Amino acid sequence: MHSAKQEALDAIQHLPDNVDMEEIMYRLYVLEKVRKGREDVANGRVISAEELRREIQSW
């Protein structure tokens, strides 16, 4: 498992040289959200598709 810093550097290195700062920040944001989602799954913090449907219907 890589450190957060190494993951960020790896993600940035795979972007084209002409990428703007907004795109870099967006990519890092998405990377963090994916990391947190995987952590939630690993720790059992999930809900079923049926529970999600019921929640959405209550909106």
Beta strands, then each sheet from edge to edge (+ up, - down):
end
